[in-house]
Amino acid sequence: MSGALAVPRPVGLDDLTRDRTGHVVRRTWFDRAMRWLLPLLYLVAILPILDLVYWVARGALPSLSLATLTTNPSPGVGSGGGLYAPLVGSVAILAVATGVALALGFLGGLATAEYLDERSAGIVRVTANIMAGTPSIVLGLFGYIAFVTFFGWGPSLAAAGVTLGIFMTPYIFRAADLAYSSVPSHIREAAVGAGARPIQYLLRVASPIALPQVLSGVFLAMAIGVGETAPIYLTTTAVELPPLGLFAPASALPLYIWSGFETGLVLPSAIALAYEAAFLLLVIVVGLNILVRLIAARARRRLEGLFQ
Amino acid sequence: MTVAIVLTLLGASHFQNFGSAFFGFSYGSWGIMTFVVGSFLTSIPALAIAMLVGLGVAIASTTYLPKVLAAWLDPFVDLLAGIPSIVYGLWGLLVIAPYFGTTVFPWSTGHLSWIPGFAPAKFAPTPGIGTSLALAIVILTLMILPITTVLMRDALKSVPRDLWESGLALGATPWEVTRRVALPYAKRGVWGAAFLGFGRAIGETVAVFMVIDQIERLPVNIYSGTSTMASLIIGTFDNALLTNSYGHEYLHYLAELAIVLLAITLAVNVAGRWLIRRTYTEVAGL
């Protein structure tokens, strides 16, 4: 760019000019050093994740098989078995949580974007953003006090699901709010001008445009929720069987790793199983993240089309 | 929306008879300061490293890397945010801790002992297992690196092209434009990233507990264990399950600790959101 200034300087320049040339050389070299050094910092961010994926895959793949996914963990500490119960439990907890988060977050976001006036919408948005920063352990303790003991649900699928649902709510809220807010105003004006009632506008005009974006937000919330350990640990217990009902304890993949950790992770079979659970979690999380990107990219393209 | 309030009320109903000892250092008489300090001792260094590295990555992404390369590399950084903390914890415990215990710590006790906290203590020799305050900081750094990076990248991306081009046209190098024009312009976003990253770090529970070698006291050096507020809650939660009066008392204690933690994160998040919101409106106003 300014490299041209760094050419060998002509002979016979007076001191002042020579100083200034040196100054330019120094500035240029500093810029060049930064050009090469700063991108190296990407390594600090990316190498650990590659190392993590490598070790988890290395620990999990040799023993991972279809049987791992279809057999229950054996009772007792680190005695092997499969991951059927934690897997089913994770799916069940996530289903309950997504239901709760959709009910709270989607309706909340919809109401904020469509019905609230500017001022109260602003307040609700700030509240939701701040809620998203609540430490999950605090929510977990809240879930324990409220659902497990106060409501008397005990350590159960319901308690864990609702707690996790509250944790996921702000993410879905944000997605729904953003999606409905970003429907172009000329579309609304056209719908209203054509005589659409508000409910018709909402269902027939705004929702088809906004829903894909909401969906990507839901998947993102699920990707974040499925790996959470702290809220689940306090609201359900790790068991060797799939959940028997809404108010029965349900295991989960992160919970399974955690209970493995609590019992020491000494036996090779326990370590392998923990790695397998971690590997499954990674696959689920990365898969959901890719889904989020695909859907979001499609939704963005469609939205851009609307502006033309 | 009301959850935060409900939680506060629930905890407040338990707020009883802990008195001034609550803000003291004695765990035995229900003091919380040990864990507040422990939380800051892990979060602040992690945040400092994550901010420096994150700033470097953000500048590289917006200033130096070709657009195509940045578009390929940045999703990797974003993906880092998606890794569940239990997986970080497992990896930290099984892979990084042994490496730290056998390679890094022997080296750092030998060569870096002039830094306060890096010298081995007489009554707490270097643990060969590697789980320690230092490892917790390292894992925490990796965990908050994506959020600080992404927020600072957004802040730098929001710098108007005009400012950039006028800087370059004046003969400034790209580095000088970044340093003197873009960074001052994106200052609020950078501060916002620091606050939100700190909020994330101080609330991190599972991974920290797995690698911190939890003991309910302050660390003597970076090789010793300690506990943070969050890790204490998850680590000693079993005490609260006891049905005797100690168990009840302990649950109240944890609830109050959770309220203190919540208050800190709320304050930090409000500040961070406020700073970042202002950045956006400034951009929109231009």
Interface residues (C-beta under 8 A of the other chain):
Chain A: M1 S2 R27 T28 F30 D31 M34 R35 L37 L38 P39 L41 Y42 V44 A45 I46 P48 I49 D51 L52 W55 V56 G59 G108 V124 V126 T127 A128 N129 I130 M131 G133 T134 P135 S136 I137 V138 L139 G140 L141 F142 I145 A146 F150 I166 A223 I224 V226 G227 E228 T229 A230 Y233 L234 P254 I257 W258 F261 L265 I271 A274 Y275 A278 L281 L282 V285 V286 N289 R293
Chain B: M1 V3 A4 V6 L7 L10 V53 G56 V57 I59 A60 T63 Y64 L65 L73 P75 F76 V77 L79 L80 G82 I83 P84 S85 I86 V87 Y88 G89 L90 W91 L93 L94 V95 L142 L145 P146 T149 L168 G171 T173 P174 W175 E176 L196 G199 R200 I202 G203 E204 T205 V206 M210 A230 I233 I234 F237 L251 L254 A255 A258 L261 L262 T265 L266 V268 N269 V270 G272 R273
